[in-house]
Amino acid sequence: MPLTPLDIHNKEFSRGFRGYDEDEVNEFLDQIIKDFEILIKEKKELEERLRNTNDRVTHFTSIEETLQKSILVAQEAAEEVRRNSQKEAKLIVREAEKNADRIVNESLSKARKIAMEIEELKKQSKVFRNRFKMLIEAQLDLIQTDDWDHLMEYEVDVTELERIEKSGE
């Protein structure tokens, strides 16, 4: 067990025949007691500082561990978000491709239908044009016949018509 300042203060030395000067020894012991008390006080302060430092180190170590765990959790969450985003992006692309294919196919189908309708309208317009042309040509032929000239040659006797009209009365 280590000595305390009280142990040094209470220490009694036996007296011998040509021993040391008692006042010098007491002064020296007093100086040792003072130095020893200072050392003990400094030791206690250092122990307290060491305890505080150890507490802080423990606290910071705990914070560091928590931060490391948080970083790992955040990295895992970020990786999960990235994987989910990639899956979602692939699904969106697939859906967009399907929609694009459907739209293209529908557009092609409509374009073919419209092209067929245009061809049918062209045929119908040719038929109508030919029929109309034939009708006009027939009417022109009718106008250009000599029958019109013969009609002009006919003379109607109005007197004869009046007589027929009177006799029928």
Backbone hydrogen bonds in HBPLUS format (Angstrom, degrees):
<---DONOR---> <-ACCEPTOR-->    atom                        ^
c    i                          cat <-CA-CA->   ^        H-A-AA   ^      H-
h    n   atom  resd res      DA  || num        DHA   H-A  angle D-A-AA Bond
n    s   type  num  typ     dist DA aas  dist angle  dist       angle   num
A0007-ASP N   A0004-THR O   2.97 MM   3  5.12 121.1  2.33  99.3 114.2     1
A0008-ILE N   A0004-THR O   3.15 MM   4  6.57 156.8  2.21 153.4 159.1     2
A0009-HIS N   A0005-PRO O   2.90 MM   4  6.12 157.7  1.95 146.2 152.7     3
A0010-ASN N   A0006-LEU O   2.89 MM   4  6.00 154.2  1.96 148.3 154.3     4
A0011-LYS N   A0008-ILE O   3.31 MM   3  5.23 153.4  2.38  97.8 105.6     5
A0025-VAL N   A0021-ASP O   3.04 MM   4  6.32 163.7  2.06 155.6 160.5     6
A0026-ASN N   A0022-GLU O   2.88 MM   4  6.07 161.7  1.91 149.6 154.9     7
A0027-GLU N   A0023-ASP O   2.82 MM   4  5.99 158.0  1.87 146.9 153.2     8
A0028-PHE N   A0024-GLU O   2.85 MM   4  6.01 161.9  1.88 149.7 155.1     9
A0029-LEU N   A0025-VAL O   2.78 MM   4  6.00 157.3  1.83 149.7 156.7    10
A0030-ASP N   A0026-ASN O   2.79 MM   4  5.99 154.4  1.86 145.1 152.5    11
A0031-GLN N   A0027-GLU O   2.87 MM   4  6.18 155.2  1.93 147.3 154.3    12
A0032-ILE N   A0028-PHE O   2.83 MM   4  6.15 155.4  1.89 147.9 155.3    13
A0033-ILE N   A0029-LEU O   2.78 MM   4  6.03 156.5  1.84 150.3 156.9    14
A0034-LYS N   A0030-ASP O   2.93 MM   4  6.22 162.5  1.96 151.2 155.1    15
A0035-ASP N   A0031-GLN O   2.93 MM   4  6.16 172.0  1.93 154.4 156.7    16
A0036-PHE N   A0032-ILE O   2.69 MM   4  5.77 158.3  1.74 149.8 157.2    17
A0037-GLU N   A0033-ILE O   2.78 MM   4  5.96 156.4  1.84 149.1 155.4    18
A0038-ILE N   A0034-LYS O   2.92 MM   4  6.21 158.0  1.97 150.4 156.5    19
A0039-LEU N   A0035-ASP O   2.81 MM   4  6.09 160.9  1.85 150.5 156.1    20
A0040-ILE N   A0036-PHE O   2.81 MM   4  6.06 157.8  1.86 149.6 155.8    21
A0041-LYS N   A0037-GLU O   2.82 MM   4  6.01 159.5  1.86 147.8 154.0    22
A0042-GLU N   A0038-ILE O   2.73 MM   4  5.99 165.2  1.75 154.6 159.1    23
A0043-LYS N   A0039-LEU O   2.73 MM   4  5.89 153.5  1.80 144.2 152.8    24
A0044-LYS N   A0040-ILE O   2.84 MM   4  6.12 159.4  1.88 150.1 154.9    25
A0045-GLU N   A0041-LYS O   2.89 MM   4  6.18 160.9  1.92 151.8 157.3    26
A0046-LEU N   A0042-GLU O   2.74 MM   4  5.97 162.1  1.77 152.8 158.1    27
A0047-GLU N   A0043-LYS O   2.76 MM   4  5.98 154.9  1.82 148.8 156.6    28
A0048-GLU N   A0044-LYS O   2.81 MM   4  6.04 153.1  1.88 146.5 154.1    29
A0049-ARG N   A0045-GLU O   2.78 MM   4  6.07 159.6  1.82 150.4 156.5    30
A0050-LEU N   A0046-LEU O   2.71 MM   4  5.89 154.6  1.77 146.0 154.0    31
A0051-ARG N   A0047-GLU O   2.79 MM   4  6.01 155.1  1.85 144.2 151.2    32
A0052-ASN N   A0048-GLU O   2.83 MM   4  6.10 163.0  1.86 151.0 155.6    33
A0053-THR N   A0049-ARG O   2.71 MM   4  5.90 159.7  1.75 148.4 155.1    34
A0054-ASN N   A0050-LEU O   2.71 MM   4  5.90 159.0  1.75 148.6 155.1    35
A0055-ASP N   A0051-ARG O   2.80 MM   4  6.05 153.1  1.87 146.5 154.5    36
A0056-ARG N   A0052-ASN O   2.83 MM   4  6.12 158.3  1.87 149.6 155.6    37
A0057-VAL N   A0053-THR O   2.72 MM   4  5.98 160.0  1.76 152.6 158.8    38
A0058-THR N   A0054-ASN O   2.80 MM   4  5.97 159.4  1.84 146.6 152.6    39
A0059-HIS N   A0055-ASP O   2.79 MM   4  6.03 155.9  1.85 145.2 152.8    40
A0060-PHE N   A0056-ARG O   2.70 MM   4  5.96 166.2  1.72 156.6 160.0    41
A0061-THR N   A0057-VAL O   2.70 MM   4  5.82 150.5  1.79 146.4 155.6    42
A0062-SER N   A0058-THR O   2.85 MM   4  6.05 153.3  1.92 144.5 151.8    43
A0063-ILE N   A0059-HIS O   2.87 MM   4  6.22 155.3  1.93 147.0 154.4    44
A0064-GLU N   A0060-PHE O   2.72 MM   4  5.91 157.1  1.77 145.5 152.4    45
A0065-GLU N   A0061-THR O   2.85 MM   4  6.10 160.7  1.89 149.0 153.8    46
A0066-THR N   A0062-SER O   2.88 MM   4  6.11 159.7  1.92 147.6 153.8    47
A0067-LEU N   A0063-ILE O   2.73 MM   4  5.98 159.5  1.77 152.4 158.5    48
A0068-GLN N   A0064-GLU O   2.79 MM   4  6.03 158.3  1.83 150.8 157.1    49
A0069-LYS N   A0065-GLU O   2.86 MM   4  6.11 159.9  1.90 149.2 154.7    50
A0070-SER N   A0066-THR O   2.75 MM   4  5.98 156.1  1.81 147.7 155.5    51
A0071-ILE N   A0067-LEU O   2.73 MM   4  5.95 155.3  1.79 150.1 156.8    52
A0072-LEU N   A0068-GLN O   2.90 MM   4  6.16 159.7  1.95 147.2 152.7    53
A0073-VAL N   A0069-LYS O   2.82 MM   4  6.08 161.6  1.85 151.4 156.8    54
A0074-ALA N   A0070-SER O   2.76 MM   4  5.95 159.9  1.80 148.7 154.9    55
A0075-GLN N   A0071-ILE O   2.75 MM   4  5.96 156.7  1.80 150.3 157.0    56
A0076-GLU N   A0072-LEU O   2.83 MM   4  6.05 161.3  1.87 150.4 155.6    57
A0077-ALA N   A0073-VAL O   2.78 MM   4  6.00 158.3  1.83 149.2 156.0    58
A0078-ALA N   A0074-ALA O   2.77 MM   4  5.94 157.1  1.82 146.5 153.3    59
A0079-GLU N   A0075-GLN O   2.83 MM   4  6.03 155.2  1.89 146.3 153.4    60
A0080-GLU N   A0076-GLU O   2.83 MM   4  6.07 154.3  1.90 146.2 153.6    61
A0081-VAL N   A0077-ALA O   2.79 MM   4  6.04 159.2  1.83 150.5 156.4    62
A0082-ARG N   A0078-ALA O   2.82 MM   4  6.01 156.4  1.88 145.6 152.6    63
A0083-ARG N   A0079-GLU O   2.84 MM   4  6.10 162.1  1.88 149.7 154.2    64
A0084-ASN N   A0080-GLU O   2.83 MM   4  6.03 166.2  1.85 151.6 155.9    65
A0085-SER N   A0081-VAL O   2.75 MM   4  5.89 154.2  1.82 146.6 154.6    66
A0086-GLN N   A0082-ARG O   2.87 MM   4  6.11 154.0  1.94 148.0 155.0    67
A0087-LYS N   A0083-ARG O   2.91 MM   4  6.21 160.8  1.95 151.5 156.7    68
A0088-GLU N   A0084-ASN O   2.80 MM   4  6.01 165.6  1.82 151.7 156.0    69
A0089-ALA N   A0085-SER O   2.76 MM   4  5.89 155.0  1.83 144.9 152.5    70
A0090-LYS N   A0086-GLN O   2.89 MM   4  6.12 157.1  1.95 148.4 154.2    71
A0091-LEU N   A0087-LYS O   2.91 MM   4  6.22 157.0  1.96 149.8 156.5    72
A0092-ILE N   A0088-GLU O   2.83 MM   4  6.07 159.2  1.88 150.0 156.0    73
A0093-VAL N   A0089-ALA O   2.85 MM   4  6.07 158.0  1.90 148.5 154.8    74
A0094-ARG N   A0090-LYS O   2.85 MM   4  6.07 163.3  1.88 150.1 154.8    75
A0095-GLU N   A0091-LEU O   2.84 MM   4  6.04 164.1  1.86 151.3 156.0    76
A0096-ALA N   A0092-ILE O   2.79 MM   4  5.96 158.0  1.84 147.4 154.2    77
A0097-GLU N   A0093-VAL O   2.79 MM   4  6.01 155.1  1.85 150.4 157.5    78
A0098-LYS N   A0094-ARG O   2.85 MM   4  6.15 158.1  1.90 149.5 155.7    79
A0099-ASN N   A0095-GLU O   2.84 MM   4  6.09 165.6  1.86 151.9 156.0    80
A0100-ALA N   A0096-ALA O   2.73 MM   4  5.89 156.1  1.79 145.8 153.5    81
A0101-ASP N   A0097-GLU O   2.78 MM   4  5.99 161.5  1.81 149.8 154.7    82
A0102-ARG N   A0098-LYS O   2.82 MM   4  6.06 161.7  1.86 151.8 157.3    83
A0103-ILE N   A0099-ASN O   2.78 MM   4  5.97 163.8  1.80 152.1 156.7    84
A0104-VAL N   A0100-ALA O   2.80 MM   4  5.97 162.9  1.82 151.7 156.9    85
A0105-ASN N   A0101-ASP O   2.79 MM   4  5.96 164.3  1.81 150.7 155.7    86
A0106-GLU N   A0102-ARG O   2.79 MM   4  5.99 162.0  1.82 151.6 157.1    87
A0107-SER N   A0103-ILE O   2.79 MM   4  5.93 158.4  1.83 147.4 154.1    88
A0108-LEU N   A0104-VAL O   2.78 MM   4  6.01 159.4  1.82 152.3 158.0    89
A0109-SER N   A0105-ASN O   2.86 MM   4  6.04 158.0  1.91 146.7 153.3    90
A0110-LYS N   A0106-GLU O   2.81 MM   4  6.06 161.4  1.84 151.0 156.1    91
A0111-ALA N   A0107-SER O   2.75 MM   4  5.92 156.9  1.80 147.8 155.1    92
A0112-ARG N   A0108-LEU O   2.82 MM   4  6.07 157.8  1.87 148.6 154.3    93
A0113-LYS N   A0109-SER O   2.92 MM   4  6.14 159.3  1.96 147.6 153.7    94
A0114-ILE N   A0110-LYS O   2.78 MM   4  6.00 163.0  1.80 153.1 157.8    95
A0115-ALA N   A0111-ALA O   2.81 MM   4  5.98 157.8  1.85 146.9 153.7    96
A0116-MET N   A0112-ARG O   2.86 MM   4  6.09 154.6  1.92 147.7 154.5    97
A0117-GLU N   A0113-LYS O   2.84 MM   4  6.13 155.5  1.90 148.3 155.7    98
A0118-ILE N   A0114-ILE O   2.78 MM   4  6.04 152.6  1.85 149.5 157.4    99
A0119-GLU N   A0115-ALA O   2.93 MM   4  6.19 159.3  1.97 146.1 151.5   100
A0120-GLU N   A0116-MET O   2.87 MM   4  6.13 155.9  1.93 146.9 154.0   101
A0121-LEU N   A0117-GLU O   2.80 MM   4  6.05 156.5  1.85 147.4 154.1   102
A0122-LYS N   A0118-ILE O   2.80 MM   4  6.07 150.6  1.89 149.0 157.7   103
A0123-LYS N   A0119-GLU O   2.93 MM   4  6.23 159.4  1.98 148.5 153.6   104
A0124-GLN N   A0120-GLU O   2.84 MM   4  6.12 163.9  1.87 151.2 156.0   105
A0125-SER N   A0121-LEU O   2.78 MM   4  5.93 154.8  1.84 145.3 152.6   106
A0126-LYS N   A0122-LYS O   2.88 MM   4  6.13 150.7  1.97 146.9 154.9   107
A0127-VAL N   A0123-LYS O   2.89 MM   4  6.20 161.4  1.93 153.0 158.1   108
A0128-PHE N   A0124-GLN O   2.79 MM   4  6.00 166.1  1.81 151.3 155.5   109
A0129-ARG N   A0125-SER O   2.79 MM   4  5.85 160.8  1.83 143.3 149.4   110
A0130-ASN N   A0126-LYS O   2.81 MM   4  6.01 163.6  1.84 150.3 155.0   111
A0131-ARG N   A0127-VAL O   2.84 MM   4  6.06 162.8  1.87 152.9 158.1   112
A0132-PHE N   A0128-PHE O   2.73 MM   4  5.88 164.5  1.75 154.4 159.5   113
A0133-LYS N   A0129-ARG O   2.77 MM   4  5.88 159.5  1.81 148.9 155.2   114
A0134-MET N   A0130-ASN O   2.83 MM   4  6.03 156.6  1.88 145.6 152.4   115
A0135-LEU N   A0131-ARG O   2.80 MM   4  6.06 154.7  1.86 148.4 155.8   116
A0136-ILE N   A0132-PHE O   2.87 MM   4  6.15 164.4  1.90 152.6 156.4   117
A0137-GLU N   A0133-LYS O   2.79 MM   4  5.98 163.3  1.82 150.6 156.1   118
A0138-ALA N   A0134-MET O   2.78 MM   4  5.93 153.5  1.85 144.7 152.5   119
A0139-GLN N   A0135-LEU O   2.86 MM   4  6.14 154.7  1.92 147.5 154.8   120
A0140-LEU N   A0136-ILE O   2.78 MM   4  6.04 154.6  1.84 151.0 158.6   121
A0141-ASP N   A0137-GLU O   2.75 MM   4  6.00 157.6  1.79 148.2 154.8   122
A0142-LEU N   A0138-ALA O   2.89 MM   4  6.08 151.5  1.97 142.7 150.9   123
A0143-ILE N   A0139-GLN O   2.88 MM   4  6.16 150.9  1.96 143.8 151.7   124
A0144-GLN N   A0140-LEU O   2.80 MM   4  6.00 148.9  1.90 147.5 156.7   125
A0149-ASP N   A0146-ASP O   2.89 MM   3  5.16 121.6  2.24 102.7 118.0   126
A0150-HIS N   A0146-ASP O   3.04 MM   4  6.45 153.0  2.11 152.6 160.8   127
A0151-LEU N   A0147-ASP O   2.99 MM   4  6.22 146.8  2.11 142.7 151.6   128
A0152-MET N   A0148-TRP O   3.25 MM   4  6.51 143.6  2.39 138.2 146.6   129
A0152-MET N   A0149-ASP O   3.16 MM   3  5.20 125.5  2.47  94.9 108.4   130
A0153-GLU N   A0149-ASP O   3.22 MM   4  6.52 129.1  2.49 135.2 148.6   131
A0153-GLU N   A0150-HIS O   3.04 MM   3  4.98 133.0  2.27  93.0 106.5   132
A0161-LEU N   A0157-ASP O   3.33 MM   4  6.64 152.9  2.41 140.5 147.2   133
A0162-GLU N   A0158-VAL O   2.95 MM   4  6.18 148.3  2.05 144.7 153.5   134
A0163-ARG N   A0159-THR O   2.89 MM   4  6.14 153.5  1.96 149.4 156.6   135
A0164-ILE N   A0160-GLU O   2.97 MM   4  6.23 155.2  2.03 147.0 153.6   136
A0165-GLU N   A0161-LEU O   2.93 MM   4  5.95 149.2  2.03 137.0 146.3   137
A0166-LYS N   A0162-GLU O   2.87 MM   4  6.07 148.0  1.97 142.1 150.7   138
A0167-SER N   A0163-ARG O   2.93 MM   4  6.11 155.7  1.99 146.8 153.4   139
A0168-GLY N   A0164-ILE O   3.19 MM   4  6.23 141.1  2.35 137.7 146.3   140
A0169-GLU N   A0166-LYS O   3.17 MM   3  5.29 156.9  2.23 103.0 110.0   141
